[in-house]
Amino acid sequence: MVNKRSEADHAPDPAPPTEAQTRASDLSSQDPQAMHRDADEAERALRREAQIRQAAYEAYLRRGATGGGGELDDWLDAERSVDAKAPGAT
């Protein structure tokens, strides 16, 4: 038996969209209000991280600006402190 194939069976698969095309499509389909919420959330996260970084650095200085393994404790204490001061903190 001879298996006959059409030309469509031999056609190459279409190229996937480029990253730029995908991003443009994603952006055009997003709700503008959702985009603003996402931007506000990102700004809050950046501000929180900067506050934590500053508080952890200050704790490091209080410890005499030495390493020795206290950095993680400094960071975790700073996170707790910043989060406790945040609006809506429980």
PEZI-V601041 format. One record per residue. RES is the residue in one small letter. OMEGA is omega in degrees with one decimal (NA if undefined). BURIAL is I if it has 24 or more other C-alpha atoms within 12 Angstrom, else O. Layout:
RES_OMEGA_BURIAL + RES_OMEGA_BURIAL
//
This chain:
m_179.0_O + v_179.6_O + n_-179.0_O + k_178.6_O + r_176.5_O + s_178.6_O + e_179.8_O + a_178.6_O + d_-178.1_O + h_-178.0_O + a_179.3_O + p_177.0_O + d_178.4_O + p_-179.5_O + a_177.0_O + p_-179.8_O + p_177.6_O + t_178.7_O + e_179.5_O + a_178.6_O + q_179.5_O + t_179.6_O + r_179.3_O + a_178.2_O + s_179.2_O + d_-177.5_O + l_-177.6_O + s_-178.6_O + s_-177.8_O + q_175.1_O + d_-179.3_O + p_178.9_O + q_177.8_O + a_178.7_O + m_178.2_O + h_177.6_O + r_178.7_O + d_179.6_O + a_178.3_O + d_179.4_O + e_178.3_O + a_178.7_O + e_177.6_O + r_179.9_O + a_178.4_O + l_179.0_O + r_178.7_O + r_-179.1_I + e_178.5_O + a_178.3_O + q_178.7_I + i_-179.6_I + r_-179.9_I + q_-179.5_O + a_178.5_I + a_178.1_I + y_178.5_I + e_176.8_O + a_177.0_I + y_178.8_I + l_178.3_O + r_178.3_O + r_178.5_O + g_177.4_O + a_176.5_O + t_176.1_O + g_174.6_O + g_173.0_O + g_179.4_O + g_-175.0_O + e_-179.8_I + l_177.9_O + d_177.0_O + d_-177.6_I + w_-178.4_I + l_176.1_O + d_179.0_I + a_176.9_I + e_-179.4_I + r_-178.9_O + s_-179.8_O + v_-178.7_I + d_179.4_O + a_-179.8_O + k_-175.9_O + a_175.5_O + p_179.2_O + g_179.2_O + a_179.5_O + t_NA_O
//
